[in-house]
Amino acid sequence: MAERGPDVKVRNPISSLAATLVTAFGLSLLVAIPTLFLPIVELRYFLLPFALFGVGLLAGRSSFIGGLGFAGSLIGGFAGSLLFQYLAWATGWELLIALGLGAACGLGGMATGKLGLRRVEKAVARMPRLRRCQRCGARVGLSARKCWSCKGYLPPT
């Protein structure tokens, strides 16, 4: 029997969404702190979306589906930037600015979330192969003795 190598681990999508949320939230708070030292306020509005896009890129690496990377980074980036604005940078436009910054973070998460599908494809390629019933062509497991579809007996493997 050919050796297939170590199994590739694929996590639950909900846990990868939670990891993306927490990472985007924490990093968006951390990245926004240096913008307090910029002398021009408009420079904050220009640089912060680029920084949060990078946060989304980093946070989206923990999800393996683009939609989950987008959703997790969007919500985490929105919550982190909203909390930062309420605590340190009150403008009166906190909600709208946080929505824009969260969208920039979400786009970064979607960009790297799509790259994670290669891990899933590797895991599927390493899964045990199925065999087919000779009578009806249905897919059956390697250790099956009878076909689930036509109830016919299968030859031993």
N, C-alpha and C positions, 0 to 999 in steps of 0.2 A: 504494500500500500504506500502511495506517495505521501511524503510529509508536506503538510500545508503551512507550517510555521505557526507562530503564535496567533491566537484569535484577536481580531480587532474588536474593541469594546465600543458599543454605541449606547449612549445614555438615553434615558427617558426624555422626550421632548419638553416635558414640563420642567424638569430639573435644569435643562439647558436654557429655557426661558428665564427661570429664576436666577441662574448665574449671570445671564446677560443683563437682566434688570439691576442686580446688585452692583455689578461691575460698572455699568453706565452711570448709575446714581453716584457711586463713590468717586469715580474718576471725574465726573462733571463738576462735582464740588471742588475737587483738588485742582483741576485745571483752571477754574475760574478765579482762584485766589490771586495769582500773579497779575490779573487784569486790574486789580485794585490800585496797583502802583503805576498804571499808565497815566500820563498827565492829561491826555485829551480823551474825553468821553467817547467821541465818535470812533476813536481807535479801538475801544473795547467792542463796540458794535461790529467793527470790521474783522477783528482778529478772533473773537470768541466763537463764531460759527465754524471757522476752520479748525480751531482747537477741538471743538465738540465733534466735528466730523472725524477727527483722529480718535477721539474717545469711542465713537461708534464703531470705527474700524477695529479697535482693540476689544471692545465688548462683544462685538458680533462673532469673534473667533470662538466663543464658547458655545454658540448655537450652530447646528448643522443644516438648518433650513433658512433660506433667505427671509421668508415671512416672519419667522420667529426672531431672527436677528433684528429685523426692522422694528417689530413690535416691542421687543425688550429694550432696545436702544432708545426708541422713541419715548417710551414711558419713563425709563430710568433717566434719560437726559432731561426730559421735561421736569420730572420731580426734583432732580438735583439742581437744575438751573433756577427753578422757582424757589426752592428753599434758600439757595444762595442769594437771590435777589431780595427775598424777604428779610434775610438776616443782615446783609452787608451792603446792599446796593439798591435801595428803594428809589424807584423812579415814578411810580404811579401807573406804569405800563407793564407791570410784572408778568401778567398772564399772557399777553400777546408776545412779548419778547421771549418768554419761556417756551411758548408754542413754536416759535421760529427756531430757537436753539435746539429744542427737542427734535424738530424735523431734520435739522442738519445732522444731529447725532444718529437719528434713525436711518438716514440715507447711508451713513458709514456702516452701520450694522447690517444693512441689507447687502451692501457690497461684499462684505466678507462672509456673511451667512451663506451665500450661494457657493462659496469656495469649499465649505464643509461637506458638500454632498459627495465629494470624493471618498471621504471616510465611510460613508454609508455604502457606496458602490464597492469598496474594498471588502467590507463586511459581508455583503451579499455574495461576492465572488468566492469568499472563503467558506460559505455555508455548505453543509453537506448537500450533495446533488440528490435530486429526486429521480426516481425511475418511473416508467410508464407501464400501464397495464397493456399486455399484448392483445387483449380481447377488445377493449373499448377505448384505449388510448388515454385514460385518465391518469393524472399524476398521483403517485403513491409514495410513501416514505420508503427508506432503505430497508427497514426491518418489517414491513407489512407482509402478512401472509395472504390476505385476501384484499381484493379491490373494494374500495368503499362505494364505487359507482355500480358496477355490474355484479358484485359479490363473487367474482371468479377467483380461483386460486392462482397465486403468482409463483413463478419458479424461484427456487432458493438463490440467494446471492452469494 
